[in-house]
Amino acid sequence: MTDTITGRTADGATASHLDASLPVEERVGLLLAQMTLEEKAGLFFQSMIAMGEGGELAGPNPVFGLPSTEELVLDRGMTHFNLLGAAPDGRTMAEWHNRLQQLAATSRLGIPVTISTDPRHSFSDNPGAAMMAGPFSQWPEAIGLAAIGDEALVERFGDIARQEYTAVGIRVALHPQVDLATEPRWSRQVATFGEDAELSARLGAAYIRGFQGAELGAHSVATMVKHFPGGGPQRDGEDPHFAYGREQVYPGGRFEHHLAPFEAAFDAGVSQVMPYYGMPIGTEYEEVGFGFNKSVVTGLLRERYGFDGVVCTDWGLITDGEIMGQPFPARAWGVEHLSPRERMRKVLEAGVDQFGGEACPELLIDLVRSGEVTEERIDVSARRLLREKFRLGLFDAPDVDVEAASTVVGAPEFRAAGEAAQRASVTVLENGSDASGATLPLRRGLRLYVEGIAPDVAAEYGTVVESPADADVAILRLQAPWEQRETMFENFFHAGSLDFPVEIVEHARAVAAAVPTVVDVFLDRPAILTPFAGDVAALVANYGASGRALLDVLVGDARPQGSLPFDLPRSMAAVEVSRPDVPFDTADPLYRFGHGLRYAE
């Protein structure tokens, strides 16, 4: 434990690194010189962590196979954690954070903890990629921000999210995700800025500016841009969380095209980078997962782009695990034959600084003690990791203001901004015909038949009826289709065919035959909407919008401002013959990138 009055740690070591008047590099050097190998090793691992009941520190978590918080911090010496889940309010999250920092302060050197998170400001609920907003303001998914296409709005979102994150002690965003959505079936594109490289570059840079500010400092949230060098070109659209999706392919020869948004991120000063799980096939680069790939991490990222910030692997490259009671092997694509310690050595040789989703510092200690990895190599990454903690001000003010957290998180003006963005992102694809005139906006007070909207919410806009036959208009909300997979965890990643099941199409057409019908589709992927086009009164897309946000647009209280952030393919046949690395490569799309109707003035 460090005594900031005497300037000495619990065992008598000097604590001169706590002198905030010294330059950061000098403080890093002073601390590093006092650290044991075990303490250095603890820096290299960023595991998941959960909150206990009521903001207490958590015991073992069997769902994700996590040890207790006390074991992770004191026994394993770890100081970087990815927070799972949320508390009901900001105060409870802030109280938990402060308890965690107080636990860390009892270690020999009292190194503060850095908390990171996947996105948690929208509608996703995927423990492997994003979380529901909970007490935070709620916005459309990143793909919805792309539908709005406004850099100033994206930077404003980043600044609001920064305030809410820092209020509860979250200091690293495991985002933005600037992969290009060039394979329509890929499950991760909901968190991207779409298919267009120029738009993704502009919005990704704005996002980083919002979170980090002009430079990384005590009020910043560090951003970890992902997934370098671009995770979009997945064979058959499958995701490399799973062995069947491990290959990234470039039949169009467009590897370089996918680097453009990362170049903009580097110009914006992004602090950290995450390589993806996938392995490149048929390129000049080694055919191993990007986290193991020296030709990509050192050759491309470090040397060509001169990036000297933190590089952290995606989660779970080293050891096998278990998620939700089911086995989940390490994503060691291309190096499955290596042992965990051999994989760890290859990651370090690639130029990576930190192991995401791992909690095994004993392996790293053994590699150094056996002479396979030098302590000098360890010090290179330890410096980067410590530098980040100092720049974020964690050594100077590790605790957060609990009272402030209770008012900042989910503040009314933040919620209002998120709701306005939800409305703005709504994209009108079809709106009646020349013969019938525009269907939208609807009049208030109509008799409404609704599916996918809470009846009490719909009742604020009209009279809710139980049958299409009794309605003036029907509103059906649909989810873009996806295929069920074998395990629970796989089904959080919506993959497979983009065709709607026959029964859903037939039901929508039956309703549309009985009453003018508005179909709204949540486009977490670019669904095949051909069966609905021309057969419904209006066709609308959203990317994360509440029932009220949608209805505000449908009745004209708000105007639709969204434009498609990707092409919508006409058929699965067109998707299957398109090239995964080439943007806008499906033949004769139903609606093109940028399409979005507006209401007449």
Summary of the structure (lengths in Angstrom):
residues: 601
radius of gyration: 24.8
end to end distance: 65.9
largest distance: 85.0
contacts: 2232
relative contact order: 0.13
helix: 36%
strand: 17%
